[in-house]
Amino acid sequence: ARARATMMTPSATNNDGNDDIAVDTSNTPPPAKRARIDNEPKTQPPPPLYVARAMLKCARLGCVPCRYVVLNAAGQPPGANARPETCLRYAANAAKAPGADEKRLGLYSRMQRVLTVGDGDFSFSLALARAFGGERIVATSYESRASLERIYGPSCMETLRELEATGARVAHGVDAADLASTLPRSASDGENTHDGKNAYAFDRVVWNFPCVARNADGSAQEAALNGSDARSAEELEANRILVEKFCQGAARLVASDDGEVHITHKVGMQCDWGIHERTATQQSETGESDASAALTCAGMVIFDRCAYPAYRPRKALVKKGFPVSDARTFVFTTRADKIATTLEESAKVVQKVTTTTTT
């Protein structure tokens, strides 16, 4: 069989945004091999892939970093790359005054209550708060404020001060694997006095680039201190369990009607961790009573780094960045019909990359 993907690539010439270009992915390199885990479940096919419309339009207009990411995701030779700061959208968003009355930034909108988990130096939360104001944003970290200052320095403290000035609520010591016990009640919706899940009712719970950085006794893992990626069988299994526990906790915090959980990670890491399979694994092991069983991975979106100009992806315990041109945001939905609002065509946020198989 020969696989072909169709999507609007930067080489399209029609400006109406409706003509697709056939992209041959038959020569796309296979995913990187990963350490084998005993008794690991049978892998599931990856969810459908989407691309942000704004990113696609930017790529078609010749933006080098956006074009590189889109072509690379489509399995085409991506050509030259450039830093995201060279993207015109990045520059335009960065030039806007804090508190600008933006309706949407990337995958998120002003009206949504957003919880960010493990946000490194809090720069992703700041990107959202600068666009929307912080009143509907709860930003969290596992590390204490003092620890963040030691790791990321004065710039992180300035980020926190600006973030809090927007009205965002900031909490430290929040464990992604135990949100129920460590997320403070001050993070709940002040207008809702009900107990349990409805007290929070976040529209989006977001964790970018999750990883296990500390051991159970609180000591730092050697790989995290070195800024290295988890690769051993033990490290991979620990990170898989971490994502499963996060999904369990996040499912209890999102709104029951159309809440979503977003996990962003690099493709190589996703192949290692099987992020889109995590809730399915929990459902099969714990039964339908587990809250994570309500989550379904509806699709993955090419991560649009240029949409969030303030954001600086950081390693967990060292002030070190990393490239994210191969990252995807996995979108989990709580809707009974297993459709994510973010990915619906009517939302006009993303466009699906369709794949067909011919013989």
N, C-alpha and C positions, 0 to 999 in steps of 0.2 A: 504494500500500500504506500501511497505517496500523500503526504500531508501538505495542504496549502492553506495559508491564512490570508484573509482579506481584511484590509483596513485602509483608512485614508492616510497615506504616508506623505512626507513632505514633498515627494515628487509629483503629487497630483497637480493638475493644471486648472481644473474647474474650481472656481471660487465659491460655488454655492454650497460646498461642503457635503454633497450627496453622492459623489462618484467614488467608488472604492477602487483600490489598486490591489491586484493580486500579488502577494508576497510569497515566494517560494521558501518554505522552511524545511525542505527535505534535507538540507545540508547543515541545519542548525546543530551545533555540538550538543551531545547528551549532557544531562545534569552531572555535576561533579559526584564522584563516588563518595559514599559516606561509611563511617564505621558501622558494622553490623551489630545489632542488638539481639540477644537471644530472645526467642518467642515474640519478636516484634510483629504487630498485626500487618495484614496484607494492605499495601498502599492503595489509596483511592486515586482516581484520576483528578488532575488539578481542576480547580473551578474555572469558569470563564474569565477571560482577561478583558479589562477595560482600560481606556486612556481618557484623561481629562480633555474635554473639548478645548479649553483654553490652551493647554499644552500642545495639542495637535495643531491648532491654528497657528501658534507661535512657531512651531517647527516648519510648517508649510511656508511661512514667511521668511524662512532662512535662518532662524535663531540656531546658533551652533550647538549649545548644550542641549536644547530641547530636541533638535533634530537627531543628535547622537543617541539620546535615550530612546526615542520612538523607533528609530531604525534598528537599534540593538534589540529591542523587545520584539520587533517584527522578524528577526532572524536575518536581516540584511547587513551588509558591511556598513558599520556606522560612520566610518570616516573619522575626521578630526573631532576632538572634544575641546571644550573650554570651560572655565569656571562659571558657576551659575550666576555670578555677579554680572556677567556679560549679557545675560538675558534681558531684553527690554522690559518684560513684565516684572522681573525682579527689581530692576532699577526704578520702575514706576511705583511699585508698591512700597519700596524702601523710602521713596521721597515723600510719601504721604505723611501728614502730621499724625501723631498718636491720637487715637480716639476718633479717627475718620469714620464717617457714617457709612461703613461698608455693609452691604447685604450678604456678601459671600466671600470667603477666602479658601481656596482649594476645595476640599470636600465638605467644608463646614459653613454654617450660616449664622447670622446674628441672633436668631430666635432660639437657637438650640442651647440647652444646658450641657456643658461639656466637662468631663472629668479627664484630666491627663494624669497618667501613672508613670512613675520612673522617668521623669522628664530631664534627666541629666542636669544641665545648667539652667533649666527652665526657659530656654530660649524659644522652644516651640509654643509653650503657653503664652509667652510674651508676644509672639507673632499674632496669635489669635486675639489677645487682649488689645493690641494696638489697633486692630481692624474693627473690633466689635465693642470695645469696652470690656471690663473684666467682671461685671456684675453676675454674669451667668457662667463663669469659669471657676472651676476648682482645680488647682494645680498641686501635684504631690510629688514627693520623693521618698525613697527609702532612707537615704542618708540624712543626717542631722544638718542643721544650718552650719554649725561649726565645721563639720566634715566637708560640706560643699565648699566652704571658703578655703580649706586646706587643699582640696583637689583642684578647683577651678579658679581660685584666686579672687581678687577684688571685682573683676568684671561680673562674676556670678552674683555677688552681693548687690551690685548696681542693678542687675536684671531683676532681682527679687524686689528691690525697692520700687522700681518702676512698675513691676507687675502688681504689687500691692496697692500702689497709688491709683491704678485703674479700677480698683474695687474687687479684683480677683481674690478669692480665698486661697491661702497657701498653707499646706500641711506637710510636715516632715514625719519620718518614722512610719510611713504607710507602706505596708508589705503587700506587694502585688499578689502574693500567694495566699494572703489572709486579709482580704479587704474588709470582710465583715467585722473583724476584731480591731483593725488598726485604722480604718478610715474614721475620723472624728465625726461626732454628731453635728458639729458646726458646719460640715459639708452638705448637710441635708437641705432640702428646699424649705426656706423659712415660711413659705405660704402653705405648706402641707404638714399637718400635725399627725398624720397617720404613722403607725409603726411599720418597720420592715422595709420592703423594697420601695413602696410608694413614698416613703419619706425622702428618698433620694431622686428617683425618677429622672435620671440623666438621659438626655437624648442620644448622647454619644459618650462612650468610654474608650479612651485612646491610649495605646501603649506603643511607642515607637522603639524598635530595636531592643526587645527584651533580652536579658541574659542573667545568668546566675553569677553574681560578683562576690558573694560572701558565703562562707560555710555556716553550718547550723549554729556554731558557737560565736558567730559574728566576725570571725577572722577573715581577712581578705584572701581570696583565691589567688594563687600565683599567676594564673593566666590573666586575670583581671588587672593585677598590678602591672603586668607587662604589656597590657593593651592587646593581648592576643585573643583570637577567636577560639571558641570551644570546638575541639575536634576529636578527643578521645571518646570511646564508647560511654564511659562513665559521665563525662561532661555533657555529652549529647542527651543522655537519658535524664540527667538532672534538669536540663533546660526544657525538655519535653514535658516533664512533670510540672515544672514551673508554669508553662503556658496553659496546661490543663487546669491547674488550680486557679490561675488568673481568670480563665473563662468561666469557671464555676462561680467565682465571686462577682465578676462583672455582670453576669447574667441576672443576678439578683438586684443590681443597681440601676439597670436601664429601664426606661419606660416600657410598659407592657404592650403598647400599641405598635409603635414603629421604632423602638430603640435599637441602636446598633453598637457593636463592639468592633473597634478597628485595631488591628495589629500590623505594624509595618516592619518588614525585615528584608534583608538582602536575599536574592533568589538562591544563592548558594546555601545560605543558612536555612532557607525554607525547605530546600531539598533534604537537608540534614534533619530538620526538626519536624517536617510534615505538619506545618501549622494548621493547614485547612482540615486536617484529620483529628485534631486534638479533641474537639467536643464530641465527635463521633465515637472516639475511643472511650471517653468518659460515659457516654450514653450506654454503650454496650456493656460496660463494667458495672455501672451503678444502677441502671434501670431508668425508666422514664420519670421517676420522682426527683432525680437530680435536676437542678435548675439549668445546668449547662446543656441538658437535652433540648431545651427550648431554643438554643442557638443553632443556626445553620449558616455555613459559609456560602454566601450567595455569589461571591466573585472576588476577584482581586484587581486592583487598580495600579497601573504604573505610577510609582511615587513621583510626584511633581515637586521636586525640591525648590524650583524657582517660584512657586506660589507662596512660599513662606520666607520672606527675605531675612527676618530676624533669626531664623532657626539655624543652629550650628550642631549637627549630630556629633555627640561626644561619646567616648568610651566611658564605662561605668566608674572607674576609680583612677583614671589618669586624664590629664588635660590633653587629650589627643583626639583629633577628628578622623573621619574615614569617608571614602567616597560612597555615594548612595545611588549611582546611576543605574544599578541593577536591582533596586529595591521595589517591593510591591506592598500595597496596603491590602490586607485581607479583611473583607467586610463581612461580619457576622450579623445576622438579623434575628429578631425575636418574633417576627410576624409569622402567623400560622401558615400563610401561603408561601413562606420561605423566600420572599422577594424583599430585597433591601431598597428602601426609598431612595437612597443615594444613587443606586444603579439604574433606577427606572428611567426610561427614555423621556418621560414627561417632565422629569426634573431638570433635564438639559444640562447636566453636570459632566457626565462621561459618555463615551461612545464605546460600544462593544466591539472587540476584535473577534470577528467570527472565524471559525475554523471548519473546514470541510475536508473529507477524506475521499480520494479518488483512487481507482485501481488502474 
